């Protein structure tokens, strides 16, 4: 992923290929997560929509007035001069790669959407609906962004990773996740189910930290 600057602030250059972490550059680490505008590389985000942007008359009903989406727009420009954009309110996002033309500095544009095939096109249909809805209503409609059931487990994995970094034992991790009382009661059970659950979380946390996070978007679609 890479982080873009919020339009219309000056854009920061980014390499044309991602580094091993999937990022070209990162937001400041002290920035709260909802304020960060993360631009995942298209290779990692299957919902990224490739577009051609053509300057247009704002009165054209098919045109998109850039100022109407500017509050959520962040753009990074790679060394080849191509724009990589994200529209985000901090919790939801829509990714665009401008393969020809540009959004920055335009009053209005006519977008040609590049979609092909069967499976590849299917992954972009919902993001495209989200984009149209945002352009029309200037909001991220909740019904188009259903809650991801994986989020709660993802948060547990992050907590486990932090605990491992602090040198916590698996029992201490279990106490933090499930409470002292349950660990005292169930940790030594013959079935070993609670300890097995903690061990799985530990394995997942280590896998994620060693690059597994790069497959998150692909796995969740």
C-alpha positions in Angstrom: 0.0 0.0 0.0 1.0 3.6 -0.4 -0.3 6.7 1.1 -1.5 9.6 -1.0 -1.8 13.2 -0.2 -5.2 14.7 0.1 -6.3 16.6 -3.0 -5.7 19.4 -3.9 -2.4 19.4 -1.9 0.8 18.7 -3.8 1.2 15.0 -4.7 4.2 13.0 -3.6 6.1 10.9 -6.1 6.0 7.1 -5.8 7.9 4.3 -7.5 6.1 2.4 -10.3 6.5 -0.9 -8.5 5.7 -1.7 -4.8 8.4 -2.6 -2.3 8.2 -6.1 -0.6 5.8 -4.6 1.9 3.4 -3.6 -0.8 3.9 0.1 -0.1 5.7 2.9 -1.9 5.6 5.2 1.0 3.6 5.5 4.3 1.6 8.0 6.2 3.2 9.5 9.3 3.0 6.7 12.0 1.5 9.2 14.5 -1.5 9.9 12.3 -4.7 8.3 13.6 -5.8 5.4 11.4 -9.1 7.0 10.3 -7.2 10.0 9.0 -4.7 8.0 7.0 -5.4 7.6 3.3 -3.9 4.3 2.3 -3.5 3.5 -1.4 -3.0 -0.2 -1.8 -1.1 -1.3 -4.9 -3.5 -2.7 -7.6 -1.8 -6.0 -7.4 -3.0 -6.4 -3.8 -6.4 -4.8 -4.1 -8.5 -6.7 -6.7 -11.2 -4.0 -6.6 -9.0 -1.3 -8.0 -10.7 0.3 -11.1 -8.5 1.4 -14.0 -9.8 4.5 -15.7 -9.0 7.0 -18.5 -9.7 10.5 -17.4 -10.7 13.0 -20.2 -11.3 16.7 -19.4 -15.0 17.4 -19.8 -17.6 20.1 -19.7 -19.1 20.2 -16.1 -22.6 20.6 -17.6 -22.2 17.2 -19.3 -24.5 14.8 -17.2 -21.9 12.0 -17.7 -19.0 14.1 -16.3 -17.7 14.0 -12.8 -17.0 17.3 -11.1 -13.7 16.6 -9.2 -14.5 19.2 -6.6 -17.6 17.2 -5.4 -15.4 14.2 -4.5 -12.3 16.2 -3.4 -13.0 15.9 0.4 -12.4 12.2 0.2 -9.8 12.2 -2.6 -6.1 11.4 -2.1 -3.7 11.0 -5.0 -0.2 9.6 -5.4 1.8 10.1 -8.6 4.4 7.5 -9.6 7.7 8.1 -11.4 6.0 7.5 -14.7 3.5 10.3 -14.0 0.5 8.1 -13.5 -2.0 8.9 -10.7 -3.1 6.4 -8.1 -6.1 7.6 -6.2 -8.2 6.6 -3.2 -11.5 7.9 -2.1 -11.9 7.3 1.6 -13.6 8.5 4.8 -11.1 6.7 6.9 -13.2 3.5 7.2 -14.3 2.7 3.7 -12.4 3.2 0.4 -12.6 3.1 -3.4 -9.5 2.7 -5.4 -8.8 4.2 -8.9 -5.8 3.9 -11.1 -5.7 6.7 -13.7 -4.1 4.9 -16.6 -4.4 7.8 -19.0 -5.1 11.5 -18.2 -5.4 13.0 -14.7 -7.8 14.0 -12.0 -5.6 16.6 -10.3 -6.2 20.1 -11.5 -9.3 19.2 -13.5 -12.7 20.8 -13.0 -14.6 17.9 -14.5 -13.6 14.7 -16.2 -15.3 12.0 -18.3 -14.1 8.6 -17.1 -13.8 5.5 -19.3 -13.7 2.5 -17.0 -11.4 -0.4 -18.0 -13.0 -3.7 -17.2 -12.5 -7.1 -18.9 -13.0 -10.8 -18.5 -15.4 -12.5 -16.1 -13.8 -12.9 -12.7 -11.7 -9.7 -13.0 -14.7 -7.7 -13.9 -16.8 -9.2 -11.1 -14.4 -7.9 -8.4 -14.9 -4.4 -9.7 -18.6 -4.2 -10.1 -19.3 -3.4 -6.4 -16.5 -0.8 -6.2 -17.9 0.8 -9.3 -21.4 1.0 -7.8 -19.8 2.5 -4.7 -18.1 5.1 -6.8 -21.2 6.0 -8.7 -23.1 6.3 -5.4 -20.5 8.6 -3.9 -20.4 10.8 -6.9 -24.2 11.2 -6.9 -24.9 11.4 -3.2 -21.5 12.6 -1.7 -21.5 10.0 1.0 -20.4 6.4 1.6 -23.7 4.5 1.7 -23.5 1.9 4.5 -25.6 -0.7 2.6 -22.9 -0.8 -0.1 -20.2 -1.4 2.6 -21.4 -4.3 4.7 -19.5 -5.0 7.8 -16.5 -7.3 7.3 -17.0 -10.4 9.5 -13.2 -10.8 9.6 -12.6 -7.5 11.4 -13.0 -8.9 14.9 -10.5 -11.7 14.3 -8.1 -9.2 12.6 -8.2 -7.0 15.7 -7.4 -10.1 17.9 -4.5 -10.9 15.6 -3.1 -7.4 16.0 -3.4 -7.6 19.8 -1.7 -11.0 19.8 1.2 -9.6 17.6 1.6 -6.7 20.0 1.7 -9.0 23.0 4.3 -11.3 21.3 6.4 -8.2 20.6 6.2 -7.4 24.3 7.3 -10.9 25.3 4.0 -12.2 26.6 3.5 -15.9 27.0 0.6 -17.7 25.4 -1.2 -18.0 28.8 -0.8 -14.2 29.3 -2.2 -13.6 25.8 -5.2 -15.8 26.6 -5.8 -13.8 29.8 -5.8 -10.6 27.9 -8.2 -11.9 25.2 -10.6 -14.1 27.3 -10.1 -12.8 30.9 -8.3 -14.2 34.0 -11.3 -16.1 35.3 -11.9 -18.1 32.1 -8.2 -18.9 31.8 -7.9 -20.1 35.4 -11.0 -22.3 34.8 -10.4 -23.7 31.3 -6.7 -23.4 30.4 -5.8 -26.9 31.8 -8.9 -28.6 30.3 -8.2 -32.0 28.8 -9.8 -30.9 25.5 -7.1 -28.2 25.2 -9.6 -26.1 23.1 -8.7 -22.7 24.6 -5.0 -23.2 24.3 -5.4 -24.4 20.7 -7.4 -21.2 20.0 -4.6 -19.1 21.3 -1.9 -21.1 19.4 -3.9 -20.5 16.2 -4.0 -16.8 16.8 -0.3 -16.8 17.5 0.4 -18.6 14.2 -1.8 -16.2 12.3 -0.1 -13.2 13.9 3.3 -14.4 12.9 2.1 -15.2 9.4 0.6 -11.8 9.0 3.8 -10.1 10.3 5.9 -12.0 7.8 4.0 -10.8 4.8 0.6 -12.5 5.0 -1.2 -9.2 5.3 -0.5 -8.6 1.6 -3.2 -11.3 0.8 -5.9 -9.8 3.1 -7.9 -8.1 0.4 -7.7 -11.1 -2.0 -8.7 -13.5 0.8 -11.7 -11.4 1.9 -13.3 -11.0 -1.5 
